[in-house]
């Protein structure tokens, strides 16, 4: 890992500064320049020709064809090859076999276009970005819709958390890459949809225990089965981990359960109950350049002084009713309620700033219903879905001064935040020809956000904002040769600021009137082949224009947000999976993304037009060789990440890195029981790298004194044992 500062003589000289890639780039020696979309298209065409040529030589007899994969997160279910957008499906074995199971990134690193950070800071949460959307988030997830078993983990205001997802019962994940507001509303970047086990498909009982470096311990148990018209599955997991850095310990317990009841041949009811308890989630804070060189394992001074971290308790109950009306028609309805109790002490302390202890109690609930059917339109087969949804978020939020007396300090914020969304949506698939299908989609969202200020001693800062947003999409699938597909799609998207992002830089409560939703237009074309061969490829060429891009800046230790004039995102996403035979599977993915400010003058008057968006590498790659035998498995993978900038001015960059990981296990049948022993090594080559970059951190401080960097751990070992009954 390397860090390099490139100091410009001033904003007026920005255009004269050499536009060369900082030291540390490991995927390409080329200067980034301002590559045109034509150059990217040439790369994509070359990759497409190579993939088609390879696939032509990899055809296998129909008897060896793999099962068709169905994509459900697009609302109108389709076979994966016939989906007119960039989609990646991750199956159960990839999520779980030999994994440590700390965060989603362990399984999703292979997804092109998706960049994941922050596996080891549980107080800030996993950070995800798709095509650069979500990179601005100082914590948690922005711009990406997260769903679990059909229920939203994304709030009406656009905030998401993934800490309540139980990876030990997860059986599948779908990643829809690119703007998807036409599917689920307020989000620019895409969708991650996770499914967990049910008793019909995952009967039996299993227990698993593992330990490893830095006092890592994890235990989980789950059981499922069927009894007549009833089926059930329940799992519980507990994590206790001291962490590699100071002030990074976590203690976390998750419970996930499903109960299904087939009321009749046409009606099914399913209940989902989940719970999260996180009594300890310490925050080590970000390090500056001096601290990073001195001791990578240390926490920031403020994090230690304040004992920074968070405590969370969350429970959710959800109900799904499926009504099958004939062979082609169904009505699926859902209702859910989520309760979240939260408190966090942020890792900063500035003279005169005393507002870093945050608590809130949240109620989040909603309903939705979708009608799916098929018919004929002028003798052409037509499939469609129509639906409505309503969601409400109520936050009872308070802010106090931090430090040892935080819980009894004087209130400086006491307000109720309310977000409500009402939406209607529809999609159609029309078969224009046996080889060509047209897809059209539309959605309208009515979003209302309001604040009721209950601390009137400093004035009434109540307020509200309302938005009505329409989203559209259109796509084509062409089955041009055997299992090979060519698709094209155009889609619009919007993303509102969250309550946190609406904060006023002047310190008063209420909404910042100077910030508005960002609007995106996504265009993409792609090539992919079906699952009737041993070689599967997926290649996407995309271009996204975003107006009023929401970007962060810091003042007095707090993060605030503003609209950039326009950003452009252009790139290639490629994935290749080859079943080489004898249990060996080779997987590779590659992303090249040119993400830049097209027009942007910041609050200080600096012209940052042409700069790269911070926090996201231009190139990212993943390679894996995995072997599955009858009684053993083994895998080795490499994540290769290009350098990335830490702030909007592109004056400070973090060098790229390559991480190598290994895992493997053995299974021993013991009558009706199977014993599994497994082990793994993360960061096998013991590389120094930055696991999380706090974008635009600590503005107002000298560049080399800002706490941008959260270093990742050195080589980590873990191992465990599992019993399956």
C-alpha positions in Angstrom: 0.0 0.0 0.0 1.2 3.5 -0.8 -0.2 6.9 -0.2 0.8 9.9 -2.3 -0.1 13.6 -2.1 -0.3 15.7 -5.3 -0.5 19.3 -4.2 -1.9 21.7 -6.8 -0.6 25.3 -6.8 -4.2 26.4 -6.6 -7.7 25.9 -8.1 -6.9 28.2 -11.0 -4.0 26.0 -12.0 -6.1 22.8 -11.8 -6.2 22.4 -15.6 -2.4 22.6 -15.8 -1.7 19.9 -13.3 -0.5 16.7 -15.0 -3.3 14.2 -15.1 -1.3 11.2 -14.3 -2.2 8.2 -12.1 -0.5 8.4 -8.6 2.0 5.8 -7.5 0.5 2.5 -6.5 -1.5 1.6 -9.6 -1.1 -2.1 -10.1 -3.5 -3.0 -12.9 -2.2 -0.6 -15.6 0.8 1.5 -16.3 -1.3 3.9 -18.4 -2.1 7.4 -17.3 -5.8 7.7 -16.7 -6.3 10.6 -19.0 -9.8 11.5 -20.1 -10.6 8.4 -22.1 -13.5 8.8 -24.5 -16.4 6.5 -24.6 -15.2 5.2 -27.9 -12.0 3.8 -26.3 -14.1 2.0 -23.7 -16.3 0.6 -26.5 -13.3 -0.8 -28.3 -12.3 -2.6 -25.1 -15.8 -4.0 -24.7 -15.9 -5.2 -28.4 -12.6 -6.9 -28.0 -13.7 -8.7 -24.9 -17.0 -9.6 -26.5 -15.3 -11.2 -29.5 -13.0 -13.1 -27.2 -15.8 -14.4 -25.0 -17.9 -15.5 -28.0 -14.9 -17.3 -29.5 -14.1 -19.0 -26.3 -17.8 -20.0 -25.7 -18.0 -21.4 -29.3 -15.3 -23.9 -28.3 -16.7 -24.7 -24.9 -20.1 -26.1 -25.8 -21.1 -29.4 -24.1 -23.8 -31.9 -24.8 -27.3 -30.8 -23.7 -27.3 -33.5 -21.0 -24.5 -31.6 -19.3 -26.4 -28.3 -19.3 -26.5 -26.4 -16.1 -29.8 -25.6 -14.4 -31.5 -22.4 -15.5 -31.0 -19.5 -13.0 -34.1 -17.4 -12.4 -33.7 -13.8 -11.4 -36.5 -12.6 -9.0 -35.2 -9.2 -7.8 -36.3 -7.6 -11.1 -40.0 -7.9 -10.0 -40.9 -9.6 -13.3 -39.1 -13.0 -13.0 -36.9 -14.0 -15.9 -34.2 -16.5 -16.7 -30.8 -14.8 -16.0 -29.8 -14.9 -19.7 -33.0 -13.1 -20.7 -32.7 -10.3 -18.2 -32.1 -6.9 -20.0 -29.6 -5.5 -17.5 -26.4 -6.2 -15.7 -27.2 -8.9 -13.1 -25.0 -11.3 -11.1 -26.4 -14.2 -9.1 -24.3 -15.6 -6.2 -25.3 -19.1 -5.0 -25.2 -20.7 -1.5 -21.8 -22.5 -1.8 -20.1 -19.2 -2.7 -21.6 -17.4 0.2 -20.8 -20.0 2.8 -18.3 -22.8 2.0 -15.2 -22.2 4.2 -16.0 -18.6 4.8 -15.4 -16.6 7.9 -18.8 -14.9 7.5 -17.9 -11.5 8.8 -19.5 -9.3 6.1 -21.2 -9.5 2.6 -18.0 -8.6 0.8 -16.5 -12.1 1.3 -19.1 -13.5 -1.2 -19.7 -10.4 -3.4 -16.2 -9.3 -4.2 -16.5 -11.3 -7.5 -19.3 -9.1 -8.7 -18.1 -6.7 -11.5 -19.0 -3.0 -10.9 -19.4 -3.6 -7.2 -16.7 -2.2 -4.8 -16.8 -3.1 -1.1 -15.0 -1.6 1.9 -15.0 -1.8 5.6 -15.2 -5.4 6.6 -13.6 -4.7 10.0 -15.4 -1.6 11.4 -18.8 -2.8 12.6 -19.7 0.7 14.0 -19.6 2.2 10.6 -21.0 -0.8 8.7 -20.1 -2.4 5.4 -19.7 0.2 2.6 -20.8 -0.7 -0.9 -20.7 1.2 -4.2 -22.1 0.1 -7.6 -20.7 2.1 -10.6 -19.6 4.6 -8.0 -23.0 5.1 -6.4 -22.8 4.8 -2.7 -19.1 5.8 -2.5 -20.0 9.1 -0.8 -21.5 7.4 2.3 -19.4 8.1 5.4 -21.0 5.0 7.0 -23.6 2.4 5.9 -25.0 2.3 2.4 -26.4 5.0 0.1 -27.8 4.7 -3.4 -28.2 1.0 -3.4 -31.5 -0.8 -2.5 -31.0 -3.7 -0.1 -33.7 -6.4 0.2 -33.8 -9.6 2.3 -36.5 -12.2 1.5 -38.4 -9.5 -0.4 -38.5 -7.0 2.5 -36.6 -3.7 2.4 -33.4 -2.9 4.4 -33.5 0.5 2.7 -35.5 3.2 4.3 -37.8 5.6 2.4 -35.1 8.4 2.7 -32.5 6.1 1.1 -30.4 4.9 4.0 -29.5 1.2 4.1 -27.7 -1.1 6.6 -26.5 -4.6 6.0 -25.5 -5.5 9.5 -28.8 -7.4 10.2 -28.3 -9.8 7.2 -27.6 -13.3 8.6 -25.0 -14.8 6.2 -25.3 -18.2 8.0 -28.8 -18.7 6.7 -28.4 -16.8 3.4 -28.8 -19.1 0.4 -28.6 -16.7 -2.6 -27.8 -13.1 -3.5 -28.7 -11.2 -6.6 -26.9 -8.0 -7.6 -28.7 -5.8 -10.1 -25.9 -3.5 -11.4 -26.9 0.0 -12.4 -29.8 2.5 -11.7 -33.0 0.7 -10.7 -35.5 3.3 -9.5 -38.0 1.8 -11.9 -37.9 -1.3 -9.7 -37.8 0.0 -6.1 -37.7 3.8 -6.2 -35.3 6.0 -4.3 -31.9 4.6 -5.4 -29.4 5.5 -8.2 -27.0 2.6 -8.1 -28.7 -0.8 -8.1 -30.2 -3.6 -6.0 -28.8 -6.3 -3.7 -31.4 -8.9 -3.0 -30.7 -11.7 -0.5 -32.7 -14.8 0.2 -32.5 -16.9 3.3 -33.2 -20.6 3.9 -36.7 -22.1 4.2 -37.7 -25.5 5.6 -38.8 -26.9 2.2 -35.4 -26.7 0.6 -33.1 -26.7 3.6 -34.3 -29.5 6.0 -32.0 -30.8 8.7 -29.9 -29.4 11.5 -26.4 -28.0 11.6 -24.1 -26.4 14.1 -20.8 -24.6 13.4 -18.1 -23.1 15.6 -14.9 -21.3 14.5 -12.1 -19.2 15.9 -9.1 -17.3 14.7 -6.7 -14.4 14.9 -7.3 -11.5 17.2 -9.7 -13.5 19.5 -12.2 -14.2 16.6 -15.0 -16.5 17.7 -18.2 -17.3 15.9 -20.9 -19.9 16.6 -24.1 -20.6 14.7 -26.8 -23.2 14.6 -29.8 -23.7 12.3 -32.6 -26.2 11.8 -35.4 -26.6 9.3 -38.0 -29.1 8.0 -41.6 -29.8 6.9 -44.6 -31.1 8.7 -47.6 -31.6 6.4 -48.6 -28.2 5.1 -46.2 -26.4 7.4 -42.5 -25.7 7.0 -40.0 -23.9 9.2 -36.4 -22.8 9.4 -34.6 -21.0 12.2 -31.0 -20.0 12.8 -29.0 -18.1 15.3 -25.4 -16.9 15.2 -23.1 -15.1 17.6 -19.9 -13.2 16.9 -17.3 -12.1 19.4 -14.2 -10.5 17.9 -11.5 -8.2 19.4 -10.4 -6.9 16.0 -6.9 -6.2 14.7 -6.9 -2.5 15.5 -7.4 -0.8 18.9 -11.0 0.1 19.7 -12.5 -2.2 17.1 -14.1 -5.0 19.1 -17.6 -6.3 18.2 -20.1 -8.5 19.9 -23.1 -9.4 17.8 -26.0 -11.8 17.8 -28.4 -12.5 14.9 -31.6 -14.5 14.8 -33.5 -15.4 11.6 -36.5 -17.5 11.1 -39.2 -18.5 8.6 -42.5 -20.3 9.0 -44.5 -21.2 5.9 -48.1 -22.5 5.7 -49.7 -23.8 2.5 -53.3 -22.8 3.2 -54.4 -24.5 0.0 -53.2 -25.4 -3.5 -53.4 -21.7 -4.4 -52.6 -19.9 -1.2 -49.4 -19.7 0.8 -48.5 -17.6 3.8 -45.0 -17.1 5.1 -43.8 -15.2 8.2 -40.3 -14.0 8.7 -38.9 -12.9 12.1 -35.4 -11.5 12.5 -33.5 -9.9 15.4 -30.2 -8.2 15.8 -28.4 -7.4 19.1 -25.1 -5.5 18.8 -24.2 -4.4 22.4 -20.6 -3.7 21.4 -19.5 -2.1 18.1 -16.3 -0.1 18.7 -15.1 2.5 16.2 -11.3 3.0 15.9 -11.7 6.1 13.7 -9.6 7.1 10.7 -5.9 7.7 10.8 -3.9 10.5 9.2 -0.6 10.0 7.3 1.6 10.4 10.4 -0.4 8.0 12.5 -0.6 5.5 9.7 3.2 5.5 9.3 3.7 5.3 13.1 1.4 2.4 14.0 -1.3 0.9 11.6 -3.0 -0.9 14.5 -3.7 2.1 16.6 -7.0 3.9 16.9 -7.4 7.6 16.5 -6.8 9.8 19.5 -10.4 11.0 19.6 -11.8 7.4 19.2 -9.9 6.3 22.3 -10.6 9.4 24.3 -14.3 9.2 23.7 -14.6 5.3 23.6 -16.3 5.7 20.2 -18.7 3.1 18.9 -22.4 2.1 18.7 -25.0 -0.1 20.2 -27.9 -1.4 18.1 -31.0 -3.5 18.7 -33.3 -4.3 15.8 -36.3 -6.6 15.3 -38.5 -7.2 12.2 -41.6 -9.2 11.4 -42.7 -9.7 7.9 -45.7 -11.5 6.2 -45.9 -12.7 2.6 -49.0 -14.0 1.0 -48.9 -15.7 -2.4 -52.1 -16.3 -4.3 -51.8 -18.4 -7.5 -54.7 -17.7 -9.9 -54.2 -20.2 -12.7 -51.0 -21.3 -14.2 -49.7 -17.8 -15.3 -51.3 -15.4 -12.8 -50.3 -14.6 -9.2 -50.8 -11.9 -6.6 -48.0 -11.4 -4.1 -48.6 -9.2 -1.1 -46.3 -8.2 1.8 -46.4 -6.4 5.1 -43.6 -5.7 7.5 -42.7 -3.8 10.7 -39.1 -3.0 11.8 -38.0 -1.5 15.1 -34.5 -0.2 15.6 -33.0 1.3 18.7 -29.6 2.9 18.1 -27.0 5.0 19.9 -23.6 6.0 18.6 -20.7 8.1 19.9 -18.8 9.5 16.9 -15.0 9.5 16.9 -14.3 13.2 16.6 -13.7 16.0 19.0 -13.1 19.7 18.0 -12.8 22.8 20.2 -16.3 24.3 20.5 -17.9 21.2 18.9 -20.0 19.1 21.3 -22.6 17.2 19.3 -21.2 13.7 18.7 -23.5 11.5 20.7 -26.5 10.4 18.6 -29.5 8.2 19.6 -32.7 7.4 17.9 -35.6 5.0 18.1 -37.0 4.0 14.7 -40.3 2.5 13.5 -40.2 1.4 9.9 -43.2 -0.3 8.3 -45.0 -0.8 5.0 -47.1 -2.9 2.6 -46.9 -3.7 -1.0 -48.8 -5.9 -3.5 -48.0 -6.9 -7.1 -50.2 -8.6 -9.7 -48.4 -10.8 -12.3 -49.9 -12.3 -15.4 -49.6 -13.0 -19.1 -51.7 -12.5 -22.1 -51.5 -11.8 -25.9 -51.0 -8.4 -27.5 -51.8 -8.5 -31.3 -50.9 -12.2 -31.1 -47.6 -11.5 -29.4 -46.9 -13.1 -26.0 -47.0 -10.5 -23.2 -46.0 -10.9 -19.6 -46.6 -8.1 -17.1 -46.7 -7.0 -13.5 -48.5 -4.1 -11.8 -48.1 -3.1 -8.2 -48.4 -0.5 -5.4 -46.4 0.0 -2.2 -46.4 2.3 0.8 -43.7 2.7 3.5 -43.2 5.0 6.5 -40.1 5.8 8.6 -40.4 7.5 12.0 -37.2 8.4 13.8 -37.3 9.9 17.3 -33.8 11.4 17.1 -31.6 13.1 19.7 -28.1 14.5 19.8 -26.0 15.4 22.8 -22.4 16.3 23.7 -20.0 13.4 23.7 -17.5 12.1 26.3 -17.9 10.2 29.6 -21.1 12.1 30.5 -22.7 11.8 27.1 -25.9 10.1 28.2 -26.6 12.9 30.7 -25.3 15.9 28.7 -27.6 18.7 27.6 -29.8 18.0 24.5 -28.8 20.0 21.5 -31.1 18.2 19.1 -34.5 16.6 19.8 -36.8 16.0 16.9 -39.1 13.6 15.1 -38.1 12.8 11.5 -40.8 11.2 9.3 -40.4 9.9 5.7 -43.3 8.5 3.7 -43.3 7.1 0.2 -46.3 6.0 -1.9 -45.6 4.4 -5.2 -47.1 2.6 -8.2 -45.1 0.6 -10.7 -45.5 -1.6 -13.8 -43.4 -3.7 -16.2 -44.0 -5.6 -19.4 -42.1 -8.2 -21.4 -43.3 -8.4 -25.0 -42.0 -11.1 -27.4 -41.7 -9.2 -30.7 -40.1 -12.2 -32.3 -39.0 -15.7 -31.0 -35.5 -14.2 -30.7 -36.4 -10.6 -29.6 -38.1 -9.4 -26.4 -39.0 -5.9 -25.5 -39.0 -4.8 -21.8 -40.7 -1.6 -20.6 -41.0 -0.3 -17.1 -42.4 2.8 -15.3 -42.8 3.9 -11.7 -43.9 7.0 -9.9 -42.9 7.8 -6.3 -44.3 10.4 -4.0 -41.8 11.0 -1.2 -42.4 13.3 1.8 -39.9 14.1 4.5 -40.6 16.2 7.5 -39.0 17.2 10.8 -40.9 18.2 13.9 -38.5 20.1 16.2 -39.2 19.5 19.9 -36.3 21.6 21.2 -37.6 25.1 20.8 -35.2 26.9 23.1 -33.0 27.7 20.1 -35.9 28.4 17.7 -38.3 26.2 15.8 -36.4 24.4 13.0 -39.3 22.2 11.8 -39.7 21.8 8.1 -40.6 19.4 5.3 -39.6 18.6 1.7 -41.8 16.8 -0.9 -40.7 15.2 -4.2 -42.7 13.5 -7.0 -40.4 11.4 -9.1 -41.1 9.4 -12.2 -38.7 6.7 -13.4 -38.7 4.8 -16.7 -36.8 2.0 -18.4 -36.7 0.3 -21.8 -34.7 -2.7 -22.9 -34.3 -5.3 -25.6 -33.0 -8.9 -25.5 -31.8 -10.5 -28.7 -31.1 -14.3 -28.7 -28.8 -14.0 -31.6 -27.1 -17.4 -31.5 -27.8 -20.5 -29.4 -27.5 -19.6 -25.7 -25.9 -16.3 -26.5 -27.7 -13.0 -25.8 -27.2 -9.3 -26.6 -29.2 -6.8 -24.6 -29.5 -3.0 -24.4 -31.2 -0.9 -21.8 -31.9 2.8 -21.0 -33.2 3.7 -17.5 -33.7 6.8 -15.4 -33.2 7.0 -11.7 -33.4 9.4 -8.8 -31.8 9.5 -5.3 -32.9 11.9 -2.6 -30.7 13.1 0.2 -31.2 11.2 3.4 -32.2 12.9 6.6 -28.5 12.9 7.6 -27.6 14.4 4.2 -30.2 17.2 4.6 -28.4 18.6 7.6 -27.7 22.3 7.4 -24.0 23.3 7.4 -24.8 26.3 9.7 -25.6 23.9 12.5 -29.3 24.6 12.8 -31.9 21.8 12.5 -34.4 21.4 9.7 -33.7 20.8 6.0 -30.9 22.3 4.0 -32.8 24.2 1.2 -29.7 24.2 -1.0 -29.6 20.4 -1.7 -31.9 18.5 -4.0 -32.2 14.9 -5.3 -29.8 13.7 -7.9 -31.1 12.5 -11.3 -29.5 9.8 -13.3 -29.7 8.4 -16.9 -28.2 5.0 -17.4 -27.4 3.5 -20.8 -25.9 0.0 -21.2 -25.4 -2.8 -23.7 -24.2 -6.3 -22.8 -23.4 -9.7 -24.0 -23.9 -12.9 -22.0 -24.4 -16.6 -22.7 -26.8 -19.1 -21.1 -26.1 -21.9 -18.8 -26.1 -24.6 -21.5 -22.3 -24.6 -21.6 -19.3 -24.9 -19.3 -18.2 -21.4 -20.0 -20.4 -18.5 -18.9 -19.5 -14.9 -19.7 -21.1 -11.6 -18.9 -19.9 -8.4 -20.5 -21.5 -5.0 -19.9 -20.6 -1.6 -21.4 -22.3 1.3 -19.5 -22.6 5.1 -19.5 -24.4 7.0 -16.7 -25.0 10.7 -16.6 -26.0 12.2 -13.2 -27.2 15.7 -12.7 -27.0 17.3 -9.2 -24.7 14.6 -7.9 -24.8 14.6 -4.1 -21.2 14.8 -2.7 -19.9 15.2 0.9 -17.7 17.7 2.6 -16.7 18.1 6.2 -16.8 21.1 8.5 -15.9 21.1 12.2 -15.7 17.3 12.2 -19.2 16.7 10.8 -20.1 15.6 7.3 -22.4 17.7 5.2 -23.5 17.4 1.6 -24.0 19.5 -1.5 -25.0 19.0 -5.2 -22.3 18.8 -7.8 -23.4 20.1 -11.2 -22.9 16.9 -13.2 -21.0 13.6 -13.1 -20.3 11.1 -15.8 -19.7 7.4 -15.3 -18.4 5.2 -18.2 -17.0 1.7 -18.0 -16.8 -2.0 -18.7 -17.9 -4.8 -16.4 -16.8 -8.4 -17.3 -17.2 -11.8 -15.7 -16.2 -15.2 -16.8 -16.9 -18.6 -15.1 -15.4 -21.8 -16.5 -16.3 -25.3 -15.4 -12.9 -26.9 -16.2 -14.0 -30.4 -15.2 -13.0 -32.7 -12.4 -14.6 -30.3 -9.9 -12.5 -27.3 -10.8 -14.2 -24.0 -11.5 -12.3 -20.9 -12.6 -13.9 -17.5 -12.0 -12.8 -14.0 -13.0 -14.2 -10.5 -13.1 -12.9 -7.2 -14.2 -14.2 -3.6 -13.9 -12.9 -0.5 -15.6 -14.8 2.6 -14.6 -14.1 6.2 -15.5 -16.1 8.1 -12.9 -15.6 11.9 -12.9 -17.0 15.3 -12.2 -18.1 16.7 -15.5 -18.9 20.1 -14.0 -18.3 20.9 -10.4 -17.3 24.1 -8.5 -17.1 23.4 -4.7 -18.1 25.6 -1.8 -14.7 27.3 -1.8 -14.9 28.2 -5.5 -12.4 25.5 -6.7 -13.2 24.2 -10.2 -13.0 20.4 -9.8 -14.4 19.6 -13.3 -12.6 16.6 -14.8 -11.5 15.1 -11.4 -12.2 11.5 -10.6 -14.9 10.8 -8.0 -13.1 9.9 -4.7 -13.2 6.6 -2.9 -13.6 4.3 -6.0 -10.8 2.7 -7.9 -10.7 3.0 -11.7 -9.9 -0.7 -12.1 -10.8 -3.7 -10.0 -10.4 -7.4 -10.6 -11.1 -10.8 -9.0 -9.7 -14.2 -9.8 -10.5 -17.5 -8.2 -9.8 -21.2 -8.6 -12.2 -23.4 -6.6 -12.3 -27.2 -6.4 -15.2 -29.2 -5.1 -14.6 -32.9 -4.5 -16.9 -35.5 -3.0 -15.5 -35.1 0.5 -13.3 -32.0 0.3 -13.1 -28.5 -1.2 -10.5 -25.8 -1.6 -10.2 -22.3 -3.1 -7.7 -19.6 -3.6 -8.7 -16.1 -4.8 -7.1 -12.8 -5.5 -8.7 -9.3 -5.3 -6.7 -6.7 -7.2 -7.7 -3.1 -6.6 -6.4 0.0 -8.4 -5.5 3.2 -6.6 -8.2 5.7 -5.6 -8.4 9.3 -4.5 -9.4 10.3 -0.9 -11.0 13.7 -1.7 -12.7 15.7 -4.4 -9.6 17.7 -5.3 -7.6 14.5 -6.2 -4.6 15.8 -4.2 -4.3 12.7 -2.1 -4.4 9.1 -3.4 -4.1 5.6 -1.9 -2.1 3.1 -3.8 -3.6 -0.1 -5.2 -3.2 -3.5 -3.6 -3.6 -7.3 -4.3 -5.0 -9.5 -1.6 -4.7 -13.3 -1.8 -7.0 -15.5 0.3 -7.2 -19.3 0.7 -9.8 -21.6 2.3 -10.5 -25.3 2.3 -12.2 -28.1 4.1 -12.9 -31.8 4.5 -16.2 -33.6 5.0 -16.4 -37.0 6.8 -19.7 -39.0 6.8 -20.5 -40.4 10.2 -23.7 -42.4 9.6 -26.5 -39.9 9.2 -24.2 -37.1 10.4 -21.5 -35.2 8.4 -18.5 -33.7 10.1 -16.8 -30.8 8.4 -13.5 -29.3 9.3 -12.4 -26.1 7.5 -9.8 -23.4 7.7 -8.8 -20.3 5.8 -6.2 -17.6 5.5 -7.0 -14.0 4.6 -4.3 -11.7 3.2 -2.0 -14.7 2.7 0.9 -12.5 1.5 0.6 -10.2 4.5 0.1 -7.0 2.4 -0.5 -3.5 3.9 -3.7 -2.0 2.5 -6.5 0.4 3.3 -9.7 -1.5 4.2 -11.8 1.7 4.3 -11.3 5.2 3.0 -13.2 8.0 4.7 -13.9 10.2 1.7 -13.4 14.0 2.2 -12.7 13.5 5.9 -11.8 16.4 8.3 -11.9 19.2 5.8 -10.4 22.3 7.3 -7.4 20.4 8.5 -4.1 20.2 6.6 -4.3 17.4 4.0 -1.7 15.2 5.8 -3.5 15.6 9.1 -6.9 14.3 8.0 -8.2 11.0 9.2 -8.9 9.3 5.9 -7.4 5.9 6.4 -8.7 2.7 8.1 -5.9 0.1 7.5 -6.8 -3.5 7.0 -5.3 -6.3 9.1 -2.2 -8.3 8.4 -2.4 -12.0 7.6 -5.4 -13.5 9.4 -6.0 -17.2 10.2 -9.3 -18.9 11.1 -10.7 -22.4 11.3 -13.7 -24.3 12.5 -15.8 -27.4 12.7 -19.4 -28.1 11.6 -21.8 -30.9 12.2 -24.7 -31.5 9.8 -27.5 -33.8 11.0 
